[in-house]
Structures are given as C-alpha cells and as structure tokens.
Amino acid sequence: MVHVKKCPCKLGRGKPTTEFYKDGKPQKYCYGWMDGMTDEPFEICKNCKDWVYGEQCEIDFEEARRLEVTG
C-alpha cells in the first residue's frame, strides 16, 4: 500500500508492483531503482516504506493475512 506520498528518490518512483490484495484492493509497492555500478538498490530506496523488499511490505502482508483468517 502506498505509505509515501512523495518519493524521496530524485528519480521518482520506480516500477510499481501489486504484492497482494487486502479487502479486494491491490496493495502496491515500489521496486525502487538500482545502482548501475553495483546492481544493488539505492540506499534511499531500501529505507523507503514503499520498497517492495522492505519491512513494511512484510508487516502489511502479515496484517492482511490476520484479517483474512479472522474475518
């Protein structure tokens, strides 16, 4: 789900991805941008709440699973 209204990266948001659905609504995250020299994501992307491989995505997914099981 989009937590960050304005992307902190100068390049703007990376490619969006839908990771799961919560109450029938797609939860979108950002793939971010890669450093061409190291093929690693930029630090600013790794620290962003909307980054697909970050902690926030996992937290949101677990919350959606809990709601689905108890709902």
PQR file with spaces between the fields and no chain letter, atoms N, CA, C, O and H, PARSE charges and radii, in Angstrom:
ATOM       1  N    MET     1       0.853   -1.169    0.000 -0.4000 1.5000
ATOM       2  CA   MET     1       0.000    0.000    0.000 -0.0000 2.0000
ATOM       3  C    MET     1       0.892    1.223    0.000  0.5500 1.7000
ATOM       4  O    MET     1       1.981    1.204    0.573 -0.5500 1.4000
ATOM       5  N    VAL     2       0.453    2.244   -0.615 -0.4000 1.5000
ATOM       6  CA   VAL     2       1.287    3.434   -0.733 -0.0000 2.0000
ATOM       7  C    VAL     2       1.306    4.176    0.606  0.5500 1.7000
ATOM       8  O    VAL     2       0.291    4.713    1.048 -0.5500 1.4000
ATOM       9  H    VAL     2      -0.432    2.260   -1.080  0.4000 1.0000
ATOM      10  N    HIS     3       2.473    4.192    1.236 -0.4000 1.5000
ATOM      11  CA   HIS     3       2.654    4.894    2.506 -0.0000 2.0000
ATOM      12  C    HIS     3       3.259    6.271    2.283  0.5500 1.7000
ATOM      13  O    HIS     3       2.993    7.206    3.038 -0.5500 1.4000
ATOM      14  H    HIS     3       3.298    3.756    0.877  0.4000 1.0000
ATOM      15  N    VAL     4       4.074    6.390    1.241 -0.4000 1.5000
ATOM      16  CA   VAL     4       4.823    7.612    0.973 -0.0000 2.0000
ATOM      17  C    VAL     4       4.142    8.378   -0.159  0.5500 1.7000
ATOM      18  O    VAL     4       4.023    7.868   -1.273 -0.5500 1.4000
ATOM      19  H    VAL     4       4.290    5.630    0.628  0.4000 1.0000
ATOM      20  N    LYS     5       3.704    9.582    0.122 -0.4000 1.5000
ATOM      21  CA   LYS     5       3.004   10.381   -0.887 -0.0000 2.0000
ATOM      22  C    LYS     5       3.972   10.956   -1.915  0.5500 1.7000
ATOM      23  O    LYS     5       3.655   11.010   -3.103 -0.5500 1.4000
ATOM      24  H    LYS     5       3.801    9.997    1.027  0.4000 1.0000
ATOM      25  N    LYS     6       5.145   11.382   -1.469 -0.4000 1.5000
ATOM      26  CA   LYS     6       6.148   11.939   -2.384 -0.0000 2.0000
ATOM      27  C    LYS     6       7.415   11.097   -2.272  0.5500 1.7000
ATOM      28  O    LYS     6       8.000   10.978   -1.195 -0.5500 1.4000
ATOM      29  H    LYS     6       5.403   11.339   -0.504  0.4000 1.0000
ATOM      30  N    CYS     7       7.826   10.523   -3.380 -0.4000 1.5000
ATOM      31  CA   CYS     7       9.005    9.664   -3.395 -0.0000 2.0000
ATOM      32  C    CYS     7      10.252   10.476   -3.026  0.5500 1.7000
ATOM      33  O    CYS     7      10.474   11.548   -3.588 -0.5500 1.4000
ATOM      34  H    CYS     7       7.351   10.619   -4.254  0.4000 1.0000
ATOM      35  N    PRO     8      11.069    9.979   -2.088 -0.5600 1.5000
ATOM      36  CA   PRO     8      12.276   10.698   -1.700  0.2800 2.0000
ATOM      37  C    PRO     8      13.415   10.600   -2.728  0.5500 1.7000
ATOM      38  O    PRO     8      14.382   11.359   -2.660 -0.5500 1.4000
ATOM      39  N    CYS     9      13.296    9.673   -3.667 -0.4000 1.5000
ATOM      40  CA   CYS     9      14.346    9.499   -4.675 -0.0000 2.0000
ATOM      41  C    CYS     9      14.218   10.569   -5.753  0.5500 1.7000
ATOM      42  O    CYS     9      13.112   10.872   -6.201 -0.5500 1.4000
ATOM      43  H    CYS     9      12.511    9.057   -3.722  0.4000 1.0000
ATOM      44  N    LYS    10      15.341   11.140   -6.169 -0.4000 1.5000
ATOM      45  CA   LYS    10      15.331   12.186   -7.204 -0.0000 2.0000
ATOM      46  C    LYS    10      14.783   11.672   -8.532  0.5500 1.7000
ATOM      47  O    LYS    10      14.295   12.453   -9.348 -0.5500 1.4000
ATOM      48  H    LYS    10      16.239   10.894   -5.806  0.4000 1.0000
ATOM      49  N    LEU    11      14.862   10.377   -8.745 -0.4000 1.5000
ATOM      50  CA   LEU    11      14.396    9.795   -9.999 -0.0000 2.0000
ATOM      51  C    LEU    11      12.891    9.587  -10.011  0.5500 1.7000
ATOM      52  O    LEU    11      12.320    9.287  -11.059 -0.5500 1.4000
ATOM      53  H    LEU    11      15.259    9.742   -8.082  0.4000 1.0000
ATOM      54  N    GLY    12      12.244    9.739   -8.874 -0.4000 1.5000
ATOM      55  CA   GLY    12      10.820    9.449   -8.773 -0.0000 2.0000
ATOM      56  C    GLY    12      10.600    7.972   -8.500  0.5500 1.7000
ATOM      57  O    GLY    12      11.560    7.209   -8.385 -0.5500 1.4000
ATOM      58  H    GLY    12      12.708    9.983   -8.022  0.4000 1.0000
ATOM      59  N    ARG    13       9.380    7.577   -8.400 -0.4000 1.5000
ATOM      60  CA   ARG    13       9.062    6.187   -8.088 -0.0000 2.0000
ATOM      61  C    ARG    13       9.591    5.231   -9.152  0.5500 1.7000
ATOM      62  O    ARG    13       9.641    5.554  -10.338 -0.5500 1.4000
ATOM      63  H    ARG    13       8.600    8.196   -8.494  0.4000 1.0000
ATOM      64  N    GLY    14       9.981    4.055   -8.694 -0.4000 1.5000
ATOM      65  CA   GLY    14      10.378    3.001   -9.617 -0.0000 2.0000
ATOM      66  C    GLY    14       9.132    2.285  -10.126  0.5500 1.7000
ATOM      67  O    GLY    14       8.014    2.757   -9.916 -0.5500 1.4000
ATOM      68  H    GLY    14       9.940    3.793   -7.730  0.4000 1.0000
ATOM      69  N    LYS    15       9.314    1.176  -10.778 -0.4000 1.5000
ATOM      70  CA   LYS    15       8.211    0.395  -11.319 -0.0000 2.0000
ATOM      71  C    LYS    15       7.307   -0.091  -10.185  0.5500 1.7000
ATOM      72  O    LYS    15       7.805   -0.648   -9.207 -0.5500 1.4000
ATOM      73  H    LYS    15      10.222    0.793  -10.948  0.4000 1.0000
ATOM      74  N    PRO    16       6.002    0.106  -10.293 -0.5600 1.5000
ATOM      75  CA   PRO    16       5.094   -0.353   -9.238  0.2800 2.0000
ATOM      76  C    PRO    16       4.814   -1.846   -9.353  0.5500 1.7000
ATOM      77  O    PRO    16       4.916   -2.428  -10.433 -0.5500 1.4000
ATOM      78  N    THR    17       4.464   -2.452   -8.238 -0.4000 1.5000
ATOM      79  CA   THR    17       4.121   -3.860   -8.211 -0.0000 2.0000
ATOM      80  C    THR    17       2.965   -4.081   -7.248  0.5500 1.7000
ATOM      81  O    THR    17       2.894   -3.443   -6.198 -0.5500 1.4000
ATOM      82  H    THR    17       4.381   -1.980   -7.360  0.4000 1.0000
ATOM      83  N    THR    18       2.071   -4.974   -7.604 -0.4000 1.5000
ATOM      84  CA   THR    18       0.989   -5.370   -6.709 -0.0000 2.0000
ATOM      85  C    THR    18       1.434   -6.658   -6.035  0.5500 1.7000
ATOM      86  O    THR    18       1.640   -7.670   -6.705 -0.5500 1.4000
ATOM      87  H    THR    18       2.130   -5.492   -8.457  0.4000 1.0000
ATOM      88  N    GLU    19       1.584   -6.629   -4.720 -0.4000 1.5000
ATOM      89  CA   GLU    19       2.096   -7.788   -3.992 -0.0000 2.0000
ATOM      90  C    GLU    19       0.997   -8.691   -3.453  0.5500 1.7000
ATOM      91  O    GLU    19       1.154   -9.912   -3.424 -0.5500 1.4000
ATOM      92  H    GLU    19       1.417   -5.807   -4.176  0.4000 1.0000
ATOM      93  N    PHE    20      -0.114   -8.100   -3.026 -0.4000 1.5000
ATOM      94  CA   PHE    20      -1.226   -8.886   -2.506 -0.0000 2.0000
ATOM      95  C    PHE    20      -2.453   -7.988   -2.492  0.5500 1.7000
ATOM      96  O    PHE    20      -2.370   -6.794   -2.778 -0.5500 1.4000
ATOM      97  H    PHE    20      -0.242   -7.108   -3.050  0.4000 1.0000
ATOM      98  N    TYR    21      -3.586   -8.578   -2.158 -0.4000 1.5000
ATOM      99  CA   TYR    21      -4.837   -7.831   -2.084 -0.0000 2.0000
ATOM     100  C    TYR    21      -5.334   -7.845   -0.648  0.5500 1.7000
ATOM     101  O    TYR    21      -5.241   -8.854    0.051 -0.5500 1.4000
ATOM     102  H    TYR    21      -3.653   -9.548   -1.926  0.4000 1.0000
ATOM     103  N    LYS    22      -5.865   -6.701   -0.223 -0.4000 1.5000
ATOM     104  CA   LYS    22      -6.430   -6.565    1.124 -0.0000 2.0000
ATOM     105  C    LYS    22      -7.836   -6.017    0.940  0.5500 1.7000
ATOM     106  O    LYS    22      -8.017   -4.925    0.401 -0.5500 1.4000
ATOM     107  H    LYS    22      -5.940   -5.881   -0.790  0.4000 1.0000
ATOM     108  N    ASP    23      -8.820   -6.765    1.383 -0.4000 1.5000
ATOM     109  CA   ASP    23     -10.226   -6.384    1.191 -0.0000 2.0000
ATOM     110  C    ASP    23     -10.540   -6.126   -0.275  0.5500 1.7000
ATOM     111  O    ASP    23     -11.309   -5.222   -0.601 -0.5500 1.4000
ATOM     112  H    ASP    23      -8.673   -7.652    1.820  0.4000 1.0000
ATOM     113  N    GLY    24      -9.949   -6.915   -1.151 -0.4000 1.5000
ATOM     114  CA   GLY    24     -10.185   -6.793   -2.577 -0.0000 2.0000
ATOM     115  C    GLY    24      -9.448   -5.653   -3.259  0.5500 1.7000
ATOM     116  O    GLY    24      -9.605   -5.443   -4.462 -0.5500 1.4000
ATOM     117  H    GLY    24      -9.324   -7.649   -0.886  0.4000 1.0000
ATOM     118  N    LYS    25      -8.643   -4.912   -2.501 -0.4000 1.5000
ATOM     119  CA   LYS    25      -7.905   -3.783   -3.070 -0.0000 2.0000
ATOM     120  C    LYS    25      -6.435   -4.156   -3.237  0.5500 1.7000
ATOM     121  O    LYS    25      -5.830   -4.716   -2.323 -0.5500 1.4000
ATOM     122  H    LYS    25      -8.515   -5.082   -1.524  0.4000 1.0000
ATOM     123  N    PRO    26      -5.853   -3.847   -4.407 -0.5600 1.5000
ATOM     124  CA   PRO    26      -4.438   -4.177   -4.612  0.2800 2.0000
ATOM     125  C    PRO    26      -3.546   -3.341   -3.707  0.5500 1.7000
ATOM     126  O    PRO    26      -3.768   -2.142   -3.542 -0.5500 1.4000
ATOM     127  N    GLN    27      -2.539   -3.974   -3.124 -0.4000 1.5000
ATOM     128  CA   GLN    27      -1.564   -3.298   -2.274 -0.0000 2.0000
ATOM     129  C    GLN    27      -0.306   -3.095   -3.104  0.5500 1.7000
ATOM     130  O    GLN    27       0.408   -4.049   -3.412 -0.5500 1.4000
ATOM     131  H    GLN    27      -2.358   -4.949   -3.259  0.4000 1.0000
ATOM     132  N    LYS    28      -0.046   -1.868   -3.457 -0.4000 1.5000
ATOM     133  CA   LYS    28       1.052   -1.535   -4.376 -0.0000 2.0000
ATOM     134  C    LYS    28       2.301   -1.118   -3.620  0.5500 1.7000
ATOM     135  O    LYS    28       2.238   -0.421   -2.608 -0.5500 1.4000
ATOM     136  H    LYS    28      -0.626   -1.093   -3.207  0.4000 1.0000
ATOM     137  N    TYR    29       3.431   -1.561   -4.135 -0.4000 1.5000
ATOM     138  CA   TYR    29       4.743   -1.221   -3.587 -0.0000 2.0000
ATOM     139  C    TYR    29       5.643   -0.822   -4.749  0.5500 1.7000
ATOM     140  O    TYR    29       5.237   -0.903   -5.908 -0.5500 1.4000
ATOM     141  H    TYR    29       3.482   -2.127   -4.957  0.4000 1.0000
ATOM     142  N    CYS    30       6.844   -0.398   -4.448 -0.4000 1.5000
ATOM     143  CA   CYS    30       7.757    0.123   -5.452 -0.0000 2.0000
ATOM     144  C    CYS    30       9.005   -0.770   -5.541  0.5500 1.7000
ATOM     145  O    CYS    30       9.574   -1.152   -4.519 -0.5500 1.4000
ATOM     146  H    CYS    30       7.174   -0.332   -3.506  0.4000 1.0000
ATOM     147  N    TYR    31       9.416   -1.093   -6.752 -0.4000 1.5000
ATOM     148  CA   TYR    31      10.657   -1.844   -6.936 -0.0000 2.0000
ATOM     149  C    TYR    31      11.888   -0.976   -6.695  0.5500 1.7000
ATOM     150  O    TYR    31      12.982   -1.498   -6.483 -0.5500 1.4000
ATOM     151  H    TYR    31       8.953   -0.783   -7.583  0.4000 1.0000
ATOM     152  N    GLY    32      11.719    0.335   -6.726 -0.4000 1.5000
ATOM     153  CA   GLY    32      12.853    1.229   -6.496 -0.0000 2.0000
ATOM     154  C    GLY    32      13.773    1.281   -7.705  0.5500 1.7000
ATOM     155  O    GLY    32      13.417    0.855   -8.803 -0.5500 1.4000
ATOM     156  H    GLY    32      10.830    0.759   -6.898  0.4000 1.0000
ATOM     157  N    TRP    33      14.964    1.814   -7.472 -0.4000 1.5000
ATOM     158  CA   TRP    33      15.956    1.997   -8.535 -0.0000 2.0000
ATOM     159  C    TRP    33      17.255    1.289   -8.149  0.5500 1.7000
ATOM     160  O    TRP    33      17.615    1.218   -6.974 -0.5500 1.4000
ATOM     161  H    TRP    33      15.253    2.161   -6.580  0.4000 1.0000
ATOM     162  N    MET    34      17.940    0.773   -9.149 -0.4000 1.5000
ATOM     163  CA   MET    34      19.186    0.045   -8.933 -0.0000 2.0000
ATOM     164  C    MET    34      20.387    0.905   -9.313  0.5500 1.7000
ATOM     165  O    MET    34      20.334    1.694  -10.256 -0.5500 1.4000
ATOM     166  H    MET    34      17.647    0.830  -10.103  0.4000 1.0000
ATOM     167  N    ASP    35      21.453    0.738   -8.568 -0.4000 1.5000
ATOM     168  CA   ASP    35      22.723    1.379   -8.878 -0.0000 2.0000
ATOM     169  C    ASP    35      23.358    0.575  -10.013  0.5500 1.7000
ATOM     170  O    ASP    35      23.649   -0.609   -9.847 -0.5500 1.4000
ATOM     171  H    ASP    35      21.496    0.097   -7.802  0.4000 1.0000
ATOM     172  N    GLY    36      23.569    1.202  -11.141 -0.4000 1.5000
ATOM     173  CA   GLY    36      24.121    0.519  -12.314 -0.0000 2.0000
ATOM     174  C    GLY    36      25.513   -0.041  -12.103  0.5500 1.7000
ATOM     175  O    GLY    36      25.918   -0.974  -12.795 -0.5500 1.4000
ATOM     176  H    GLY    36      23.332    2.164  -11.275  0.4000 1.0000
ATOM     177  N    MET    37      26.255    0.521  -11.148 -0.4000 1.5000
ATOM     178  CA   MET    37      27.618    0.050  -10.891 -0.0000 2.0000
ATOM     179  C    MET    37      27.642   -1.216  -10.044  0.5500 1.7000
ATOM     180  O    MET    37      28.512   -2.066  -10.233 -0.5500 1.4000
ATOM     181  H    MET    37      25.925    1.279  -10.586  0.4000 1.0000
ATOM     182  N    THR    38      26.709   -1.354   -9.122 -0.4000 1.5000
ATOM     183  CA   THR    38      26.737   -2.481   -8.179 -0.0000 2.0000
ATOM     184  C    THR    38      25.545   -3.416   -8.310  0.5500 1.7000
ATOM     185  O    THR    38      25.535   -4.483   -7.695 -0.5500 1.4000
ATOM     186  H    THR    38      26.002   -0.663   -8.969  0.4000 1.0000
ATOM     187  N    ASP    39      24.549   -3.045   -9.090 -0.4000 1.5000
ATOM     188  CA   ASP    39      23.301   -3.800   -9.212 -0.0000 2.0000
ATOM     189  C    ASP    39      22.586   -3.973   -7.871  0.5500 1.7000
ATOM     190  O    ASP    39      21.844   -4.934   -7.667 -0.5500 1.4000
ATOM     191  H    ASP    39      24.558   -2.178   -9.590  0.4000 1.0000
ATOM     192  N    GLU    40      22.819   -3.041   -6.980 -0.4000 1.5000
ATOM     193  CA   GLU    40      22.132   -3.012   -5.681 -0.0000 2.0000
ATOM     194  C    GLU    40      21.139   -1.863   -5.685  0.5500 1.7000
ATOM     195  O    GLU    40      21.369   -0.852   -6.349 -0.5500 1.4000
ATOM     196  H    GLU    40      23.421   -2.261   -7.145  0.4000 1.0000
ATOM     197  N    PRO    41      20.039   -2.001   -4.957 -0.5600 1.5000
ATOM     198  CA   PRO    41      19.105   -0.868   -4.861  0.2800 2.0000
ATOM     199  C    PRO    41      19.776    0.303   -4.151  0.5500 1.7000
ATOM     200  O    PRO    41      20.632    0.111   -3.287 -0.5500 1.4000
ATOM     201  N    PHE    42      19.379    1.511   -4.523 -0.4000 1.5000
ATOM     202  CA   PHE    42      19.881    2.692   -3.837 -0.0000 2.0000
ATOM     203  C    PHE    42      19.480    2.626   -2.365  0.5500 1.7000
ATOM     204  O    PHE    42      18.427    2.086   -2.027 -0.5500 1.4000
ATOM     205  H    PHE    42      18.683    1.666   -5.225  0.4000 1.0000
ATOM     206  N    GLU    43      20.320    3.173   -1.496 -0.4000 1.5000
ATOM     207  CA   GLU    43      20.021    3.209   -0.055 -0.0000 2.0000
ATOM     208  C    GLU    43      18.709    3.917    0.212  0.5500 1.7000
ATOM     209  O    GLU    43      17.928    3.487    1.061 -0.5500 1.4000
ATOM     210  H    GLU    43      21.176    3.611   -1.770  0.4000 1.0000
ATOM     211  N    ILE    44      18.463    5.001   -0.507 -0.4000 1.5000
ATOM     212  CA   ILE    44      17.225    5.758   -0.291 -0.0000 2.0000
ATOM     213  C    ILE    44      16.006    4.877   -0.588  0.5500 1.7000
ATOM     214  O    ILE    44      14.968    5.018    0.057 -0.5500 1.4000
ATOM     215  H    ILE    44      19.098    5.350   -1.196  0.4000 1.0000
ATOM     216  N    CYS    45      16.129    3.976   -1.556 -0.4000 1.5000
ATOM     217  CA   CYS    45      15.037    3.044   -1.866 -0.0000 2.0000
ATOM     218  C    CYS    45      14.906    1.989   -0.770  0.5500 1.7000
ATOM     219  O    CYS    45      13.795    1.664   -0.351 -0.5500 1.4000
ATOM     220  H    CYS    45      16.973    3.861   -2.081  0.4000 1.0000
ATOM     221  N    LYS    46      16.031    1.456   -0.308 -0.4000 1.5000
ATOM     222  CA   LYS    46      15.997    0.436    0.741 -0.0000 2.0000
ATOM     223  C    LYS    46      15.361    0.952    2.023  0.5500 1.7000
ATOM     224  O    LYS    46      14.756    0.183    2.770 -0.5500 1.4000
ATOM     225  H    LYS    46      16.933    1.720   -0.648  0.4000 1.0000
ATOM     226  N    ASN    47      15.492    2.246    2.284 -0.4000 1.5000
ATOM     227  CA   ASN    47      14.955    2.830    3.509 -0.0000 2.0000
ATOM     228  C    ASN    47      13.524    3.347    3.352  0.5500 1.7000
ATOM     229  O    ASN    47      12.925    3.804    4.326 -0.5500 1.4000
ATOM     230  H    ASN    47      15.984    2.871    1.678  0.4000 1.0000
ATOM     231  N    CYS    48      12.980    3.281    2.162 -0.4000 1.5000
ATOM     232  CA   CYS    48      11.634    3.786    1.895 -0.0000 2.0000
ATOM     233  C    CYS    48      10.586    2.764    2.351  0.5500 1.7000
ATOM     234  O    CYS    48      10.766    1.561    2.162 -0.5500 1.4000
ATOM     235  H    CYS    48      13.467    2.910    1.371  0.4000 1.0000
ATOM     236  N    LYS    49       9.507    3.241    2.944 -0.4000 1.5000
ATOM     237  CA   LYS    49       8.433    2.352    3.409 -0.0000 2.0000
ATOM     238  C    LYS    49       7.722    1.645    2.259  0.5500 1.7000
ATOM     239  O    LYS    49       7.136    0.580    2.460 -0.5500 1.4000
ATOM     240  H    LYS    49       9.361    4.218    3.098  0.4000 1.0000
ATOM     241  N    ASP    50       7.762    2.214    1.068 -0.4000 1.5000
ATOM     242  CA   ASP    50       7.063    1.619   -0.067 -0.0000 2.0000
ATOM     243  C    ASP    50       7.907    0.615   -0.852  0.5500 1.7000
ATOM     244  O    ASP    50       7.426    0.030   -1.822 -0.5500 1.4000
ATOM     245  H    ASP    50       8.238    3.079    0.904  0.4000 1.0000
ATOM     246  N    TRP    51       9.162    0.410   -0.441 -0.4000 1.5000
ATOM     247  CA   TRP    51      10.026   -0.514   -1.175 -0.0000 2.0000
ATOM     248  C    TRP    51       9.526   -1.945   -1.004  0.5500 1.7000
ATOM     249  O    TRP    51       9.243   -2.377    0.114 -0.5500 1.4000
ATOM     250  H    TRP    51       9.553    0.885    0.347  0.4000 1.0000
ATOM     251  N    VAL    52       9.420   -2.665   -2.086 -0.4000 1.5000
ATOM     252  CA   VAL    52       8.803   -3.987   -2.094 -0.0000 2.0000
ATOM     253  C    VAL    52       9.545   -5.014   -1.230  0.5500 1.7000
ATOM     254  O    VAL    52       8.920   -5.946   -0.724 -0.5500 1.4000
ATOM     255  H    VAL    52       9.650   -2.314   -2.993  0.4000 1.0000
ATOM     256  N    TYR    53      10.832   -4.867   -1.055 -0.4000 1.5000
ATOM     257  CA   TYR    53      11.590   -5.847   -0.263 -0.0000 2.0000
ATOM     258  C    TYR    53      11.855   -5.365    1.163  0.5500 1.7000
ATOM     259  O    TYR    53      12.663   -5.954    1.882 -0.5500 1.4000
ATOM     260  H    TYR    53      11.340   -4.109   -1.466  0.4000 1.0000
ATOM     261  N    GLY    54      11.180   -4.304    1.563 -0.4000 1.5000
ATOM     262  CA   GLY    54      11.386   -3.735    2.892 -0.0000 2.0000
ATOM     263  C    GLY    54      10.501   -4.368    3.954  0.5500 1.7000
ATOM     264  O    GLY    54       9.636   -5.193    3.661 -0.5500 1.4000
ATOM     265  H    GLY    54      10.524   -3.826    0.980  0.4000 1.0000
ATOM     266  N    GLU    55      10.740   -3.962    5.184 -0.4000 1.5000
ATOM     267  CA   GLU    55       9.986   -4.482    6.330 -0.0000 2.0000
ATOM     268  C    GLU    55       8.508   -4.139    6.256  0.5500 1.7000
ATOM     269  O    GLU    55       7.664   -4.952    6.634 -0.5500 1.4000
ATOM     270  H    GLU    55      11.443   -3.292    5.422  0.4000 1.0000
ATOM     271  N    GLN    56       8.187   -2.951    5.777 -0.4000 1.5000
ATOM     272  CA   GLN    56       6.790   -2.507    5.791 -0.0000 2.0000
ATOM     273  C    GLN    56       5.905   -3.394    4.936  0.5500 1.7000
ATOM     274  O    GLN    56       4.758   -3.650    5.301 -0.5500 1.4000
ATOM     275  H    GLN    56       8.872   -2.290    5.471  0.4000 1.0000
ATOM     276  N    CYS    57       6.406   -3.863    3.818 -0.4000 1.5000
ATOM     277  CA   CYS    57       5.629   -4.758    2.962 -0.0000 2.0000
ATOM     278  C    CYS    57       5.285   -6.032    3.718  0.5500 1.7000
ATOM     279  O    CYS    57       4.152   -6.508    3.652 -0.5500 1.4000
ATOM     280  H    CYS    57       7.338   -3.655    3.522  0.4000 1.0000
ATOM     281  N    GLU    58       6.246   -6.580    4.429 -0.4000 1.5000
ATOM     282  CA   GLU    58       6.021   -7.798    5.216 -0.0000 2.0000
ATOM     283  C    GLU    58       5.015   -7.547    6.335  0.5500 1.7000
ATOM     284  O    GLU    58       4.146   -8.383    6.585 -0.5500 1.4000
ATOM     285  H    GLU    58       7.166   -6.193    4.483  0.4000 1.0000
ATOM     286  N    ILE    59       5.125   -6.413    7.004 -0.4000 1.5000
ATOM     287  CA   ILE    59       4.192   -6.065    8.084 -0.0000 2.0000
ATOM     288  C    ILE    59       2.767   -5.961    7.535  0.5500 1.7000
ATOM     289  O    ILE    59       1.828   -6.499    8.122 -0.5500 1.4000
ATOM     290  H    ILE    59       5.830   -5.734    6.801  0.4000 1.0000
ATOM     291  N    ASP    60       2.615   -5.270    6.415 -0.4000 1.5000
ATOM     292  CA   ASP    60       1.295   -5.111    5.803 -0.0000 2.0000
ATOM     293  C    ASP    60       0.724   -6.458    5.362  0.5500 1.7000
ATOM     294  O    ASP    60      -0.469   -6.716    5.521 -0.5500 1.4000
ATOM     295  H    ASP    60       3.377   -4.832    5.938  0.4000 1.0000
ATOM     296  N    PHE    61       1.578   -7.309    4.808 -0.4000 1.5000
ATOM     297  CA   PHE    61       1.129   -8.626    4.365 -0.0000 2.0000
ATOM     298  C    PHE    61       0.649   -9.464    5.547  0.5500 1.7000
ATOM     299  O    PHE    61      -0.398  -10.106    5.467 -0.5500 1.4000
ATOM     300  H    PHE    61       2.547   -7.100    4.678  0.4000 1.0000
ATOM     301  N    GLU    62       1.401   -9.461    6.630 -0.4000 1.5000
ATOM     302  CA   GLU    62       1.002  -10.226    7.827 -0.0000 2.0000
ATOM     303  C    GLU    62      -0.323   -9.703    8.382  0.5500 1.7000
ATOM     304  O    GLU    62      -1.174  -10.487    8.801 -0.5500 1.4000
ATOM     305  H    GLU    62       2.252   -8.939    6.695  0.4000 1.0000
ATOM     306  N    GLU    63      -0.496   -8.393    8.387 -0.4000 1.5000
ATOM     307  CA   GLU    63      -1.749   -7.798    8.866 -0.0000 2.0000
ATOM     308  C    GLU    63      -2.919   -8.235    7.986  0.5500 1.7000
ATOM     309  O    GLU    63      -3.984   -8.584    8.495 -0.5500 1.4000
ATOM     310  H    GLU    63       0.195   -7.756    8.046  0.4000 1.0000
ATOM     311  N    ALA    64      -2.722   -8.216    6.665 -0.4000 1.5000
ATOM     312  CA   ALA    64      -3.771   -8.633    5.731 -0.0000 2.0000
ATOM     313  C    ALA    64      -4.105  -10.107    5.936  0.5500 1.7000
ATOM     314  O    ALA    64      -5.274  -10.488    5.879 -0.5500 1.4000
ATOM     315  H    ALA    64      -1.857   -7.932    6.252  0.4000 1.0000
ATOM     316  N    ARG    65      -3.097  -10.936    6.172 -0.4000 1.5000
ATOM     317  CA   ARG    65      -3.348  -12.366    6.430 -0.0000 2.0000
ATOM     318  C    ARG    65      -4.143  -12.568    7.695  0.5500 1.7000
ATOM     319  O    ARG    65      -5.068  -13.380    7.735 -0.5500 1.4000
ATOM     320  H    ARG    65      -2.147  -10.626    6.218  0.4000 1.0000
ATOM     321  N    ARG    66      -3.775  -11.812    8.756 -0.4000 1.5000
ATOM     322  CA   ARG    66      -4.525  -11.916   10.020 -0.0000 2.0000
ATOM     323  C    ARG    66      -5.980  -11.540    9.833  0.5500 1.7000
ATOM     324  O    ARG    66      -6.872  -12.213   10.349 -0.5500 1.4000
ATOM     325  H    ARG    66      -3.023  -11.154    8.724  0.4000 1.0000
ATOM     326  N    LEU    67      -6.225  -10.462    9.093 -0.4000 1.5000
ATOM     327  CA   LEU    67      -7.598  -10.021    8.839 -0.0000 2.0000
ATOM     328  C    LEU    67      -8.356  -11.050    8.032  0.5500 1.7000
ATOM     329  O    LEU    67      -9.545  -11.267    8.267 -0.5500 1.4000
ATOM     330  H    LEU    67      -5.500   -9.915    8.674  0.4000 1.0000
ATOM     331  N    GLU    68      -7.690  -11.686    7.086 -0.4000 1.5000
ATOM     332  CA   GLU    68      -8.321  -12.693    6.244 -0.0000 2.0000
ATOM     333  C    GLU    68      -8.699  -13.934    7.057  0.5500 1.7000
ATOM     334  O    GLU    68      -9.769  -14.509    6.857 -0.5500 1.4000
ATOM     335  H    GLU    68      -6.724  -11.509    6.896  0.4000 1.0000
ATOM     336  N    VAL    69      -7.839  -14.333    7.951 -0.4000 1.5000
ATOM     337  CA   VAL    69      -8.073  -15.527    8.766 -0.0000 2.0000
ATOM     338  C    VAL    69      -9.188  -15.275    9.794  0.5500 1.7000
ATOM     339  O    VAL    69     -10.060  -16.119   10.001 -0.5500 1.4000
ATOM     340  H    VAL    69      -6.970  -13.865    8.113  0.4000 1.0000
ATOM     341  N    THR    70      -9.139  -14.104   10.430 -0.4000 1.5000
ATOM     342  CA   THR    70     -10.117  -13.806   11.471 -0.0000 2.0000
ATOM     343  C    THR    70     -11.414  -13.247   10.916  0.5500 1.7000
ATOM     344  O    THR    70     -12.444  -13.268   11.588 -0.5500 1.4000
ATOM     345  H    THR    70      -8.430  -13.418   10.262  0.4000 1.0000
ATOM     346  N    GLY    71     -11.362  -12.742    9.680 -0.4000 1.5000
ATOM     347  CA   GLY    71     -12.505  -12.060    9.075 -0.0000 2.0000
ATOM     348  C    GLY    71     -13.554  -12.971    8.637  0.5500 1.7000
ATOM     349  O    GLY    71     -14.575  -12.530    8.110 -0.5500 1.4000
ATOM     350  H    GLY    71     -10.525  -12.724    9.133  0.4000 1.0000
